[in-house]
Each structure stands twice: as C-alpha cells, then as structure tokens.
C-alpha cells in the first residue's frame, strides 16, 4: 500500500482525476438501488407504464455512464503504474546486467531469477484494477450515507459490519507478510532446480541424476505447498469470514427493516433498496480485504529488489586513453576468493610492453581464468593494480576498456539472439567487410552457408545446443570483430578439430604481425613455443615469471607466433 501511495504522490494530477472518476462512478452506482425503490413504490403501486419506461431509461443511462467512468479510471490507473513498473523492471534487469560479477556470483542462480518474478508481482499488485479497488473503499461511505437517509438505524448496522470486515482485512494483510517472505525464498531454490532440469538435459540423463533431482524437487514441493497451503488457508479463511459477514449483514438489514415496514416507518421498496445499498457499500471493503495476499507479495518483492539494488555496480563512466598502445602492467597484484583463507596468487608484478606474447600456464584451479578475468576488469584484485598504458583499470571506463580487448574465454557462451547480433555485441558498428573477415578467419563460412538462415539463425540455450567446436569458432569470430590492441585467449585450441586449431594459429599470427599484445592461457606446445614471457601459476603464492627471448629470425622480427 505504501508503494501505491508513493506512486500516486508522484502523479498528483492523475490521482485527482482517478478520484473524480471514482466519485462519479460511485454516485452513478446509486442509480440501481434507487431504481428498485422507485419501481416498487411508484410503478408497482400505480401501474403507469410511462413511469416504468422513464425509470428504466434513466437507470440504463446511469449504468452506461458508470461503465464509461470506470473505463476512464482504468486508463488513468494504467498511466499511474506504467512509469514506475517500467522503472522497476528496468532497474531489476540492470542489476543483473551491471552488478559487479564478484558480488553477483555470490548470490545463487535461483535467487537471481527472483528479480524478474519480483517485478511481475509488483506489476500485478499495482495494476489499474487494484488501484480502482483502493479508490472505491472510501466511497463505501457514499452508500452508507444514502442508506442513512432511508434509515439511520440500518445505516448504523451496515457501518458496524463495514468496520469489522475492514479490520479483518487489515489483520489478514499483516499476517501474510512472514509466510509470503518464506514462500518467495523457497521459490528461489525451486528456480535453481528447474534450471538444472531444463538447461542441463544431457547431464541429468547421462549421469542418472533424475532420482536425485526428483527427491530434491519433492522436498521443495512439500515446502512450497506447505507455505502456499498456509497462505491459502489464511486468505480463504478471510474470504469465508467476509462472505459470512455479508450474509449476516443482509439478514440483519432485512429482519430489522421488516419490523420498520410493519411499524410503518419505511415501505417495502425502501427495505429492499436498503439491502441493495448495504451490499454495494460492503463490496469495495470486501474486495480490499482480499487484496492482502497480493499486496503482501508485492511488498516482499520490493524488499527483494531493494536488497539486489544494494549490490555494487560497474561504473558507467571513467577515464580512458585516446589511443591505447597495448602495454599492461601488474603491480603487486593479489587475489583471494571470498571466504578463502589463502590467496590464489599474490605479489604478481610484471610489465608487458606492446607487442609482447605472454603465455599463462598452471594446473586446474591454479587461477589462469581468474587472471584473465582480472585483466578484462570483470573482477578486481584484492590488492595491487593492473595498469593499461599507466591507467589503473579501477579508474578506467569498463565499456572503453573492453573495446580495447580481443577476448576469447575458455567457456564461450552466447546470447539468445541471432548469430549476427552475437558477433556484433562488443562492436555494434562493425562493417560487413570486417564481419566477413572475422567469420572467414574463424572457419565459419561453410557452417553458415549450410545453415538455412545463415547469420540470422537464432541461438538458443545460450549456445549449449551447438557443438563445443562451433561455439569456440563463434567466440573466435566475435573476438575478431574488435580491433583492440590487447588479445586475451583462454585455452583457444581446446575442443577444436585440426581445422579449427589452424584457424586459431593463423589468427594469432596475424594479430602478432599487427603488433598486438597477446596473452594466452594454453598448454598447446606450439603456442607455448612462441611465448616471450611466461607466468607459471603452479608456483604459489607468488607466480613464477620467465622471460623467453626468442631467436632473432624473420618470424620473431615480425612478432609471429611459432607454428
């Protein structure tokens, strides 16, 4: 509710217009019970057809106008929520896109997916229908006032029931908060299991993981159903109470009204009209009391988004070099995984001049990929500096820096869009000629020619449906669409056939000829042979750095990678 009032305060003009539309709609809603009273008192008593036609025409006109005002109110309600809903959805997705990787990776995948479901819950809660329902609540007094003119006693009885139902609804909304929070947390764990079952199809089947995942899922379902059952029980109980109160109110109004009819204080038409007015007065209060679950979920969703919003974001600005020449320097760089007691490596100091070929080696888990992520600025060292032409990467613009890099990761993944859009991600302005050159260099020409849609083919499952070799070739082509001075290849020949490996060698030779600084994670003998500097991460905690002066021959003078 607080969020709803905040939205209305942001657009006071719309709030006033919604209020005015609600006022006219509810005034016009009085026409139906008044029609009943007049028909019973005037037409039934005297039988004049012209009276019935006049009354019917009038009430139909009122119903039509009420409909029109409620439609206008719905449109205004959408206008109130359109901007905030868009802002919340955009902000939530931006957290996933722009939060620092080191912070985002500490949050389980299932909980990350809650961001999107949270925005949907908020949109649902503060939709135009619920906004209209909230605005109708105070106008219940309008029907109570009309009822007061017929019978103050009946008006007092109806007011009593309205207060009871309103209190029940308020208590219900408050009691739903804790259970809703627990349900959302458990649902986040369920999302992780769903992702495993849908994204890792081969793993689930090849390793008979179905029974294991099935047990976990059964446990999750039991928790979810328990919490959901508790919520539904409370919400259903409130609904039953409201329905019971409605029935009791109708009985009281009719029974006491009947005594007034017998006593001659009111007529039959007034008694029936009073019953209709009491139902219309209770309707918005009843509806409001049942919005508790929706508002409780929206409130918890807002809290979830606020927690995610606290994650540190990558800078959208920063310093940059007009022309990056390709030098890179490590000054006392150290990295420790959160929660670990020992550093992955530390005291790494090395100056790399433009055009240098550096090879990084080490066993699994030694930190090779971590070092490449530090260089790309995806994560940051816990100590020390990484300088690009003297510029500390912490102060550099991330967008500018990544445009200076020709990057091919070890585990290439793609975006769920077309091949063309994937290749152009890092360099949207790449020309057709340069794109075609990158495709040819990666050995993708025949693959794309054989594909019915070529570059417009849609990538699904982030490329997992493609063979590893094709994913690596696409990753190589994507890297080559940039013309950066720094090349970072992480195990570039892994998973490739002979033709693919040859493409990598040729691409590296071409980049070396053009004076690019090349950093390669590899155990490939041919790549290692061409290194001028080597970092061995197996040596702990301070990596061993080895200079490897190459023979002075034509290849070395051109800066080629040995083959």
Secondary structure as UniProt FT lines:
FT   HELIX           2..10
FT   HELIX           12..38
FT   HELIX           39..43
FT   HELIX           44..46
FT   HELIX           49..98
FT   HELIX           101..104
FT   TURN            105..106
FT   HELIX           109..125
FT   HELIX           128..137
FT   TURN            138..139
FT   HELIX           140..150
FT   HELIX           152..199
FT   HELIX           201..206
FT   TURN            207..208
FT   HELIX           210..262
FT   TURN            263..264
FT   HELIX           268..289
FT   TURN            290..291
FT   HELIX           292..309
FT   STRAND          328..335
FT   TURN            338..339
FT   STRAND          345..352
FT   TURN            354..355
FT   STRAND          357..361
FT   TURN            364..365
FT   HELIX           368..376
FT   STRAND          383..388
FT   TURN            389..390
FT   STRAND          391..392
FT   TURN            393..395
FT   HELIX           398..403
FT   STRAND          405..408
FT   HELIX           419..423
FT   TURN            428..429
FT   HELIX           432..441
FT   TURN            442..443
FT   HELIX           445..450
FT   TURN            452..453
FT   HELIX           454..456
FT   HELIX           461..463
FT   TURN            464..465
FT   HELIX           468..480
FT   STRAND          486..490
FT   TURN            492..495
FT   HELIX           498..513
FT   TURN            514..515
FT   STRAND          517..521
FT   HELIX           525..529
FT   STRAND          533..536
FT   TURN            537..538
FT   STRAND          544..547
FT   HELIX           554..558
//
